[in-house]
Amino acid sequence: MFDLIIIGGGPAGYVAAERAGHKDLSVLLFEKNMMGGVCLNEGCIPTKTLLYSAKTYENALHADKYGVFAENVHFDFEKIVARKNKIVRKLVAGVNSKMQQNNVTVIKGEAIIEKRTAESIEIQCNNEKYFGKNLLICTGSQAFVPQIEGLNEAGDTVLTNREILNLKQQPQSLVIIGGGVIGMEFASFYNSIGTEVTVIEMLPEILGNNDSEISAMLRDIYSKKGINFHLNAKVVRIDGNKVLFEKADAIECVEGEKILISVGRRAATDGFGLENIGVELFKGGIKVDEKMRTNVENVFAAGDVTGFSLLAHTASREGEVVVNNLTGKEDFMHYEAIPSVVYTNPEVAAVGQTEETAKENGIEYEVKKLPLAYSGRFVAENEGGAGLCKVLTNKRGEIIGVHIIGNPASEIIFGTCMAIEQKLTLSQWQKVVFPHPTVAEIIKETIFL
């Protein structure tokens, strides 16, 4: 009998397995596909690898701004994809190595929860039965594909994030249905390498959950780069390579060699026996408390399967919370300081409240904001680049939200996550000494306003 059985080897599952194994629990992990889950194989890592190639190409094209001149700048799409595959293989191997180092038993196969008794939880996989004292469900999420007339007849013209990562050739034109994080990252990549990109978004602005001012800035930047945006637009039909959508009470049409469906993800809760032990669902995901416990004793859930915060770093932290509580260290999951990043060029990074959510929650707030051009390092490395740092504080002077557009936003947002998690006030934050010159200094400059 294992101390802990984990279903799913994504960021929640493999991190929990590593931590539990390190603390000398006997751990069994089931993964039906590849270790690393969607993040490592179909999401975070492959997309960022592609985006870095695109950024390198774009920088080379415009190197003359920095006094550097390169002739015959070009790219090889097949080599870009091959490098992406190499990086994924390397990191998957690294995860497998971590499992071995921490004595985690890994079985490839589709696990089914059979039943729960007073002594154990029974799992069936590959016609074998396995028993564990505790069960952690980390089955992740899958791309949501809406019911659109003509979609099923469009064949391989229509792609999700999985298929678009494995294209052999660059499409000359791409229509993206959905202007969220995934949609905008693929829009950024293909726009950078010369594909004609159109984004159709049902909401009034792209990146719906982000600060609307920052989102509008990113859209304006990419409009100038040549992306066509259709906002407040509802797709009504796909006809071959044509996408028909309703906008302002009229039907419009755009064409694309490929069509990407990118309207969000949903928790993967079907097909592995949740109903056999009576696990309760809530808003499409598994219902959990602040210790990641389900309604069934000794059964936990972490990651996208909860349907709450569909981010890899959230999943990893949730897995840690489970293991800490199983090993005698009381721990709770907090979501006030979860960062989010859009790896476009420029990047967008955010944590905490937006102006919109603060208003919805009745929070009195003050906004401080400053262009990134106030940072000498940013000006030195981003010739003509736009950027903004925006900080929200409550009436007690505590930082409750930070939103940054500009490179390298993804690398500096973590400090503000700590500020929110620790409920630091402006006066406390102002005592922190930043290295100079760095783009991160813009945060301190902003809060001094």
C-alpha positions as CSV (number, residue, x, y, z in Angstrom):
1,M,0.0,0.0,0.0
2,F,1.3,3.5,-1.0
3,D,1.1,6.5,1.3
4,L,0.1,8.6,-1.6
5,I,-1.3,7.9,-5.1
6,I,-1.3,10.7,-7.6
7,I,-3.3,10.7,-10.9
8,G,-1.7,13.0,-13.4
9,G,1.9,14.0,-13.9
10,G,1.6,17.7,-14.7
11,P,2.9,20.6,-12.6
12,A,0.6,19.7,-9.7
13,G,1.2,16.0,-9.8
14,Y,5.0,15.8,-10.4
15,V,5.8,18.6,-7.9
16,A,3.6,16.9,-5.2
17,A,5.3,13.5,-6.0
18,E,8.8,15.0,-5.8
19,R,8.0,16.8,-2.5
20,A,6.3,13.7,-1.0
21,G,9.1,11.4,-2.1
22,H,11.6,13.7,-0.6
23,K,9.8,13.5,2.7
24,D,10.0,9.7,2.6
25,L,6.4,9.0,1.7
26,S,5.8,6.0,-0.7
27,V,4.4,7.5,-3.8
28,L,2.7,6.1,-6.9
29,L,2.1,8.4,-9.9
30,F,-0.1,7.5,-12.9
31,E,0.3,9.4,-16.2
32,K,-1.5,8.3,-19.3
33,N,0.5,10.5,-21.7
34,M,3.8,12.3,-21.1
35,M,5.2,13.4,-17.8
36,G,5.0,17.2,-17.4
37,G,1.4,17.3,-18.4
38,V,-0.1,20.0,-20.7
39,C,2.3,22.7,-19.4
40,L,5.5,20.9,-20.4
41,N,4.2,19.2,-23.6
42,E,1.5,21.3,-25.1
43,G,1.5,24.7,-23.2
44,C,4.0,26.7,-21.2
45,I,7.3,25.4,-22.4
46,P,6.7,24.7,-26.1
47,T,5.0,28.0,-26.6
48,K,7.7,30.0,-24.8
49,T,10.4,28.2,-26.8
50,L,8.6,29.3,-30.1
51,L,8.1,32.8,-28.8
52,Y,11.8,33.1,-27.9
53,S,12.8,32.1,-31.5
54,A,10.3,34.7,-32.8
55,K,11.7,37.4,-30.5
56,T,15.2,36.6,-31.5
57,Y,14.2,36.9,-35.2
58,E,12.4,40.2,-34.6
59,N,15.3,41.6,-32.7
60,A,17.7,40.7,-35.5
61,L,15.4,42.4,-38.0
62,H,15.5,45.6,-36.1
63,A,19.1,45.4,-34.8
64,D,20.0,48.6,-36.7
65,K,18.2,50.5,-34.0
66,Y,21.1,49.5,-31.7
67,G,23.8,50.2,-34.2
68,V,24.1,46.5,-35.3
69,F,23.6,45.6,-38.9
70,A,22.7,42.1,-40.1
71,E,22.2,41.0,-43.7
72,N,19.9,38.3,-45.0
73,V,18.1,37.8,-41.7
74,H,15.8,34.8,-42.1
75,F,14.4,31.9,-40.1
76,D,13.8,28.2,-40.7
77,F,10.3,27.2,-39.5
78,E,11.2,23.5,-39.3
79,K,14.3,24.2,-37.2
80,I,12.3,26.4,-34.9
81,V,9.8,23.5,-34.3
82,A,12.6,21.0,-34.0
83,R,14.2,23.0,-31.3
84,K,10.9,23.3,-29.5
85,N,10.6,19.5,-29.6
86,K,14.2,19.1,-28.3
87,I,13.6,21.4,-25.4
88,V,10.4,19.5,-24.4
89,R,12.1,16.1,-24.6
90,K,15.0,17.4,-22.4
91,L,12.7,18.8,-19.7
92,V,10.4,15.7,-19.8
93,A,13.5,13.6,-19.2
94,G,14.4,15.9,-16.3
95,V,11.0,15.4,-14.7
96,N,11.4,11.6,-15.0
97,S,14.8,11.9,-13.4
98,K,13.4,13.8,-10.5
99,M,10.8,11.0,-9.9
100,Q,13.6,8.4,-9.8
101,Q,15.7,10.5,-7.5
102,N,12.8,10.8,-5.0
103,N,11.8,7.1,-5.3
104,V,8.5,7.8,-7.0
105,T,6.9,4.8,-8.7
106,V,5.6,6.0,-12.1
107,I,3.2,4.0,-14.2
108,K,2.1,5.0,-17.7
109,G,-1.5,4.2,-18.2
110,E,-5.1,5.4,-17.6
111,A,-6.0,5.2,-14.0
112,I,-9.5,4.5,-12.9
113,I,-10.7,5.1,-9.3
114,E,-12.6,1.9,-8.3
115,K,-13.7,2.4,-4.7
116,R,-12.8,3.7,-1.3
117,T,-12.8,1.7,1.9
118,A,-12.1,2.6,5.5
119,E,-8.5,1.5,5.0
120,S,-7.6,2.5,1.4
121,I,-8.5,3.9,-2.0
122,E,-8.4,1.4,-4.8
123,I,-7.1,2.3,-8.3
124,Q,-7.2,0.2,-11.4
125,C,-4.7,0.7,-14.2
126,N,-3.5,-1.6,-17.0
127,N,-5.6,-4.4,-15.6
128,E,-3.8,-4.2,-12.2
129,K,-5.1,-3.0,-8.9
130,Y,-3.2,-0.5,-6.6
131,F,-4.0,0.7,-3.1
132,G,-3.2,3.9,-1.4
133,K,-3.9,5.6,1.9
134,N,-4.4,9.0,0.2
135,L,-5.3,10.1,-3.3
136,L,-4.4,13.3,-5.1
137,I,-6.2,14.0,-8.3
138,C,-4.3,16.1,-10.8
139,T,-5.9,15.3,-14.1
140,G,-5.5,18.9,-15.4
141,S,-7.6,20.5,-18.1
142,Q,-8.4,20.3,-21.8
143,A,-9.0,22.8,-24.5
144,F,-12.7,23.9,-24.7
145,V,-14.1,23.6,-28.2
146,P,-17.4,25.4,-28.5
147,Q,-20.3,24.3,-30.6
148,I,-19.8,26.2,-33.8
149,E,-21.7,25.4,-37.0
150,G,-19.4,23.9,-39.6
151,L,-16.5,23.3,-37.2
152,N,-16.6,19.5,-37.5
153,E,-16.6,19.7,-41.3
154,A,-13.6,22.0,-41.5
155,G,-11.1,19.1,-40.9
156,D,-7.5,19.9,-40.2
157,T,-8.0,23.6,-41.0
158,V,-9.3,24.0,-37.5
159,L,-6.7,23.6,-34.7
160,T,-6.4,23.7,-30.9
161,N,-3.3,24.6,-29.0
162,R,-2.2,21.0,-29.3
163,E,-2.3,20.7,-33.1
164,I,-0.9,24.1,-33.9
165,L,2.3,23.2,-32.0
166,N,2.9,20.4,-34.4
167,L,2.5,22.2,-37.7
168,K,5.1,21.2,-40.3
169,Q,4.8,24.4,-42.3
170,Q,4.2,28.1,-41.4
171,P,0.6,29.1,-42.5
172,Q,0.4,32.2,-44.6
173,S,-2.7,33.4,-42.7
174,L,-4.2,32.5,-39.4
175,V,-7.5,33.3,-37.8
176,I,-7.6,33.0,-34.0
177,I,-10.9,32.6,-32.3
178,G,-10.3,34.0,-28.8
179,G,-8.1,36.8,-27.7
180,G,-7.1,35.4,-24.3
181,V,-3.6,34.5,-23.1
182,I,-3.2,31.5,-25.4
183,G,-4.7,33.2,-28.4
184,M,-2.5,36.3,-28.0
185,E,0.7,34.3,-27.5
186,F,0.1,32.4,-30.7
187,A,-0.9,35.7,-32.4
188,S,2.5,37.2,-31.2
189,F,4.5,34.2,-32.5
190,Y,3.0,34.1,-36.0
191,N,2.8,37.8,-36.4
192,S,6.5,38.1,-35.6
193,I,7.4,35.6,-38.4
194,G,5.2,37.2,-41.0
195,T,1.9,35.2,-40.9
196,E,-1.2,37.4,-41.5
197,V,-3.0,37.2,-38.2
198,T,-6.6,38.0,-37.4
199,V,-8.0,37.8,-33.8
200,I,-11.7,37.5,-33.1
201,E,-12.8,38.2,-29.6
202,M,-16.3,38.1,-28.1
203,L,-15.5,40.5,-25.3
204,P,-15.0,44.3,-25.6
205,E,-11.2,43.8,-25.0
206,I,-8.5,41.2,-25.4
207,L,-7.1,39.5,-22.3
208,G,-10.5,39.7,-20.5
209,N,-9.3,39.1,-17.0
210,N,-6.4,41.5,-17.2
211,D,-6.3,45.2,-16.4
212,S,-8.2,46.8,-19.3
213,E,-5.8,49.7,-19.7
214,I,-2.9,47.3,-20.1
215,S,-4.8,45.1,-22.4
216,A,-5.7,48.0,-24.6
217,M,-2.1,49.0,-24.8
218,L,-1.0,45.6,-25.9
219,R,-3.8,45.5,-28.6
220,D,-2.7,48.9,-29.9
221,I,0.9,47.7,-30.1
222,Y,-0.1,44.6,-32.1
223,S,-2.5,46.5,-34.3
224,K,0.5,48.6,-35.4
225,K,2.4,45.4,-36.0
226,G,-0.3,44.3,-38.4
227,I,-2.7,42.1,-36.4
228,N,-6.4,42.6,-37.3
229,F,-8.6,42.6,-34.2
230,H,-12.4,42.2,-34.2
231,L,-13.8,42.8,-30.7
232,N,-17.4,42.3,-29.5
233,A,-17.6,39.7,-32.2
234,K,-19.4,36.4,-31.9
235,V,-18.4,33.5,-34.3
236,V,-21.5,32.0,-35.8
237,R,-20.2,29.6,-38.5
238,I,-17.0,28.1,-40.0
239,D,-17.2,27.4,-43.7
240,G,-14.0,25.6,-44.8
241,N,-11.3,28.2,-44.2
242,K,-13.8,31.0,-43.6
243,V,-14.9,32.3,-40.3
244,L,-18.2,34.1,-40.1
245,F,-18.9,36.3,-37.1
246,E,-21.6,38.7,-35.9
247,K,-20.5,42.2,-35.0
248,A,-22.7,45.3,-34.5
249,D,-25.7,43.4,-35.9
250,A,-23.9,42.5,-39.1
251,I,-22.3,39.3,-40.4
252,E,-18.6,39.7,-41.4
253,C,-16.2,37.1,-42.8
254,V,-12.5,36.5,-42.6
255,E,-10.4,33.8,-44.2
256,G,-7.4,31.9,-42.9
257,E,-5.2,29.1,-44.1
258,K,-5.5,27.8,-40.5
259,I,-8.1,28.5,-37.8
260,L,-7.1,28.3,-34.1
261,I,-9.8,27.7,-31.5
262,S,-8.6,29.4,-28.3
263,V,-11.5,30.2,-26.1
264,G,-10.3,28.7,-22.8
265,R,-9.9,25.4,-21.1
266,R,-12.1,23.2,-18.9
267,A,-11.3,20.9,-16.0
268,A,-10.7,17.2,-17.0
269,T,-13.1,15.5,-14.7
270,D,-14.6,12.7,-16.8
271,G,-13.6,9.1,-17.4
272,F,-11.5,8.2,-14.4
273,G,-14.1,7.3,-11.8
274,L,-14.8,10.3,-9.6
275,E,-18.4,9.2,-9.4
276,N,-17.3,5.8,-7.9
277,I,-16.3,7.5,-4.7
278,G,-18.7,10.5,-4.8
279,V,-16.3,13.3,-5.3
280,E,-18.2,16.6,-5.4
281,L,-17.9,19.0,-8.4
282,F,-18.3,22.8,-8.4
283,K,-18.5,25.1,-11.4
284,G,-17.1,22.4,-13.7
285,G,-14.1,21.4,-11.5
286,I,-13.5,19.4,-8.3
287,K,-14.6,21.3,-5.2
288,V,-11.8,21.7,-2.6
289,D,-11.2,23.6,0.6
290,E,-8.1,25.8,1.4
291,K,-6.1,22.6,2.2
292,M,-7.1,21.2,-1.2
293,R,-9.3,18.5,0.4
294,T,-12.3,17.2,-1.5
295,N,-15.5,16.2,0.2
296,V,-14.2,12.6,0.4
297,E,-11.8,11.8,3.3
298,N,-8.2,11.3,2.2
299,V,-8.9,12.5,-1.3
300,F,-7.4,15.7,-2.5
301,A,-7.3,17.6,-5.8
302,A,-4.8,20.2,-7.2
303,G,-4.2,22.0,-10.4
304,D,-6.5,22.8,-13.4
305,V,-8.9,20.0,-12.4
306,T,-10.3,22.3,-9.6
307,G,-11.4,24.7,-12.4
308,F,-10.2,27.7,-10.4
309,S,-6.8,29.1,-11.3
310,L,-5.6,27.3,-14.4
311,L,-2.0,28.2,-14.2
312,A,1.0,25.9,-13.8
313,H,2.6,27.7,-10.9
314,T,-0.8,27.7,-9.0
315,A,-0.9,23.9,-9.6
316,S,2.6,23.4,-8.2
317,R,1.8,25.4,-5.1
318,E,-1.5,23.5,-4.6
319,G,0.4,20.2,-4.8
320,E,2.8,21.5,-2.1
321,V,0.0,22.4,0.2
322,V,-1.4,18.8,0.0
323,V,2.0,17.3,0.8
324,N,2.7,19.7,3.6
325,N,-0.6,18.8,5.3
326,L,0.0,15.1,4.8
327,T,3.4,15.3,6.4
328,G,2.4,17.3,9.5
329,K,3.0,20.9,8.4
330,E,-0.3,22.7,8.3
331,D,-0.6,24.7,5.2
332,F,-3.3,26.7,3.3
333,M,-3.7,27.8,-0.2
334,H,-4.1,31.6,-0.9
335,Y,-4.9,33.1,-4.2
336,E,-4.5,36.8,-3.6
337,A,-0.9,36.9,-4.9
338,I,-1.0,34.5,-7.9
339,P,0.9,36.1,-10.8
340,S,-0.2,35.8,-14.4
341,V,2.0,36.5,-17.5
342,V,1.3,36.9,-21.2
343,Y,4.6,36.1,-23.0
344,T,4.0,38.4,-26.0
345,N,6.6,40.9,-27.1
346,P,6.2,43.1,-25.1
347,E,5.3,40.9,-22.1
348,V,2.4,41.6,-19.8
349,A,2.6,40.5,-16.1
350,A,0.1,41.1,-13.4
351,V,-0.8,40.1,-9.8
352,G,-3.7,40.9,-7.5
353,Q,-6.6,43.2,-8.0
354,T,-7.3,45.1,-11.2
355,E,-9.3,48.3,-11.2
356,E,-12.3,46.4,-12.4
357,T,-12.1,43.7,-9.7
358,A,-11.5,46.2,-7.0
359,K,-14.6,48.1,-8.0
360,E,-16.6,44.8,-8.2
361,N,-15.4,43.8,-4.7
362,G,-16.1,47.2,-3.2
363,I,-12.4,47.9,-2.4
364,E,-11.4,51.5,-2.0
365,Y,-8.2,51.9,-4.0
366,E,-5.6,54.4,-5.3
367,V,-3.8,54.0,-8.6
368,K,-0.2,55.0,-9.2
369,K,1.3,54.5,-12.6
370,L,4.5,55.4,-14.5
371,P,5.8,54.7,-18.0
372,L,8.7,52.2,-18.2
373,A,10.6,54.9,-20.0
374,Y,11.4,56.3,-16.5
375,S,13.7,53.2,-16.2
376,G,17.2,53.9,-17.7
377,R,17.7,50.1,-18.2
378,F,14.4,49.8,-20.1
379,V,15.3,52.7,-22.4
380,A,18.8,51.3,-23.0
381,E,17.4,47.9,-24.1
382,N,14.0,48.8,-25.7
383,E,14.6,51.4,-28.3
384,G,11.2,53.1,-28.9
385,G,9.4,50.5,-26.8
386,A,6.3,51.3,-24.9
387,G,5.7,50.2,-21.3
388,L,3.7,51.0,-18.2
389,C,3.8,50.1,-14.5
390,K,0.6,50.4,-12.6
391,V,0.2,49.8,-8.8
392,L,-3.0,49.6,-6.9
393,T,-3.1,50.2,-3.1
394,N,-5.9,50.1,-0.6
395,K,-6.8,52.7,2.0
396,R,-4.3,51.2,4.5
397,G,-1.5,51.8,2.0
398,E,-1.1,48.1,1.2
399,I,-0.2,47.0,-2.3
400,I,-3.2,45.0,-3.7
401,G,-2.4,44.9,-7.4
402,V,0.5,45.4,-9.8
403,H,0.2,45.4,-13.6
404,I,3.2,45.8,-16.0
405,I,3.5,45.9,-19.8
406,G,7.0,45.9,-21.2
407,N,10.0,43.5,-21.2
408,P,11.0,41.8,-19.0
409,A,7.8,42.0,-16.9
410,S,7.7,38.3,-16.3
411,E,11.0,38.4,-14.5
412,I,10.2,41.2,-12.1
413,I,6.6,40.6,-11.1
414,F,7.5,38.1,-8.4
415,G,8.7,40.8,-6.0
416,T,5.3,42.4,-6.0
417,C,3.7,39.0,-5.4
418,M,5.7,38.8,-2.2
419,A,4.5,42.3,-1.3
420,I,0.9,41.4,-1.7
421,E,1.3,38.0,0.1
422,Q,3.0,39.7,3.0
423,K,0.6,42.7,2.9
424,L,3.5,45.2,2.7
425,T,2.6,48.9,2.8
426,L,4.1,51.5,0.5
427,S,6.3,52.8,3.4
428,Q,7.7,49.2,3.9
429,W,8.2,48.6,0.2
430,Q,10.0,52.0,-0.2
431,K,12.8,50.8,2.1
432,V,13.7,47.9,-0.2
433,V,16.9,48.7,-2.1
434,F,16.8,47.8,-5.8
435,P,20.0,47.2,-7.9
436,H,20.6,50.0,-10.4
437,P,20.2,50.1,-13.3
438,T,17.3,47.6,-13.6
439,V,13.9,47.6,-15.1
440,A,12.6,46.4,-11.7
441,E,13.3,49.9,-10.3
442,I,10.2,51.1,-12.0
443,I,8.2,49.5,-9.3
444,K,9.8,51.6,-6.6
445,E,9.7,54.7,-8.7
446,T,5.9,54.1,-9.3
447,I,5.1,53.7,-5.6
448,F,7.0,56.9,-4.7
449,L,4.5,58.9,-6.8
